Amino acid sequence: MLFQVDPASSAPLHEQVAASVRREMAVGGLTQGDRLPSAKEVASLLDINLHTVLRAYQALRDEGLIDLRRGRGAVVIATDPGGQARLSTLVTELVREAHRVGATRADLTRLIEKAY
């Protein structure tokens, strides 16, 4: 599984970690029953704080995508990250791109309302 974070991005690192997991689920790289690497492993791999990874895993748990159990780790429980989880990933990416091009919150809101 490929975790990707961009320390220069305006998106918080925990959101980037969670988005990596959602993307992997969307393309079929993770399926129900698969175990995610331990938070400690991911933190070491990405050279980020352990609590950042735990926060990402907790967000994924709150979205109903993974189950977190002490001693068992993080296990994928959803077969499809559709719905709110997919929207969350897309919004994170949209906001990141808006920051990159200098768009304001009002600009982004206007664009979304127009498209909706």
C-alpha positions as CSV (number, residue, x, y, z in Angstrom):
1,M,0.0,0.0,0.0
2,L,1.3,3.4,-0.9
3,F,1.0,6.2,1.6
4,Q,1.7,9.6,0.3
5,V,2.0,12.9,2.1
6,D,3.3,16.3,0.9
7,P,4.7,18.2,3.9
8,A,4.5,21.4,1.8
9,S,0.8,21.0,1.2
10,S,-1.7,23.1,3.1
11,A,-3.8,20.0,3.8
12,P,-3.1,18.6,7.2
13,L,-0.9,15.5,7.2
14,H,-3.5,13.3,8.9
15,E,-6.0,14.2,6.1
16,Q,-3.4,13.2,3.5
17,V,-2.8,9.9,5.2
18,A,-6.5,9.1,5.4
19,A,-6.9,10.2,1.8
20,S,-4.2,7.7,0.8
21,V,-6.1,4.9,2.4
22,R,-9.4,5.9,0.8
23,R,-7.7,6.1,-2.6
24,E,-6.2,2.6,-2.1
25,M,-9.7,1.3,-1.3
26,A,-11.3,3.0,-4.3
27,V,-8.9,1.3,-6.7
28,G,-9.2,-2.1,-5.1
29,G,-5.8,-2.2,-3.4
30,L,-7.5,-2.7,-0.1
31,T,-10.5,-4.9,0.5
32,Q,-12.6,-6.0,3.4
33,G,-10.5,-7.8,6.0
34,D,-7.2,-6.4,5.0
35,R,-5.0,-5.1,7.7
36,L,-3.4,-1.7,7.5
37,P,0.2,-1.3,8.6
38,S,0.6,-0.3,12.3
39,A,0.5,3.4,13.0
40,K,4.0,3.1,14.2
41,E,5.2,1.6,10.9
42,V,3.4,4.3,8.8
43,A,4.8,7.1,11.0
44,S,8.3,5.7,10.6
45,L,7.9,5.2,6.8
46,L,6.6,8.8,6.3
47,D,8.8,10.3,8.9
48,I,5.8,11.9,10.7
49,N,4.4,11.8,14.2
50,L,2.7,8.7,15.4
51,H,-0.3,10.7,16.6
52,T,-0.8,12.1,13.1
53,V,-1.2,8.6,11.8
54,L,-3.5,7.6,14.7
55,R,-5.6,10.7,14.0
56,A,-6.0,9.6,10.3
57,Y,-6.9,6.1,11.4
58,Q,-9.5,7.4,13.9
59,A,-11.1,9.5,11.1
60,L,-11.3,6.4,8.9
61,R,-12.9,4.6,11.8
62,D,-15.4,7.4,12.3
63,E,-16.3,7.1,8.6
64,G,-17.0,3.4,9.0
65,L,-14.1,2.3,6.8
66,I,-11.8,0.6,9.3
67,D,-12.1,-1.1,12.7
68,L,-9.5,-0.2,15.3
69,R,-8.8,-2.6,18.1
70,R,-6.0,-2.7,20.6
71,G,-3.8,-5.6,19.8
72,R,-5.5,-6.3,16.5
73,G,-4.6,-3.1,14.7
74,A,-6.6,-1.4,11.9
75,V,-8.7,-3.7,9.7
76,V,-10.7,-2.7,6.7
77,I,-14.4,-3.3,7.3
78,A,-15.9,-1.4,4.3
79,T,-15.8,-2.9,0.8
80,D,-16.2,0.5,-0.9
81,P,-15.2,3.9,0.3
82,G,-18.0,5.5,-1.6
83,G,-20.4,8.1,-0.2
84,Q,-19.2,10.4,2.4
85,A,-15.7,8.9,2.5
86,R,-15.2,9.5,-1.2
87,L,-16.6,13.0,-0.9
88,S,-14.3,13.7,2.0
89,T,-11.2,12.7,-0.1
90,L,-12.4,14.8,-3.1
91,V,-13.1,17.9,-0.9
92,T,-9.6,17.6,0.7
93,E,-8.0,17.5,-2.7
94,L,-10.2,20.3,-4.0
95,V,-9.3,22.6,-1.0
96,R,-5.6,21.8,-1.5
97,E,-5.8,22.8,-5.1
98,A,-7.8,25.9,-4.3
99,H,-5.1,27.0,-1.8
100,R,-2.4,26.2,-4.5
101,V,-4.0,28.5,-7.0
102,G,-4.9,31.2,-4.5
103,A,-8.7,30.8,-4.5
104,T,-10.5,32.0,-1.5
105,R,-13.2,30.1,0.5
106,A,-15.8,32.4,-1.2
107,D,-14.4,31.6,-4.6
108,L,-14.6,27.9,-3.9
109,T,-18.1,28.1,-2.5
110,R,-19.3,30.0,-5.5
111,L,-17.8,27.4,-7.9
112,I,-19.4,24.5,-5.9
113,E,-22.8,26.2,-5.8
114,K,-22.6,26.8,-9.5
115,A,-21.7,23.2,-10.3
116,Y,-24.3,21.8,-7.9
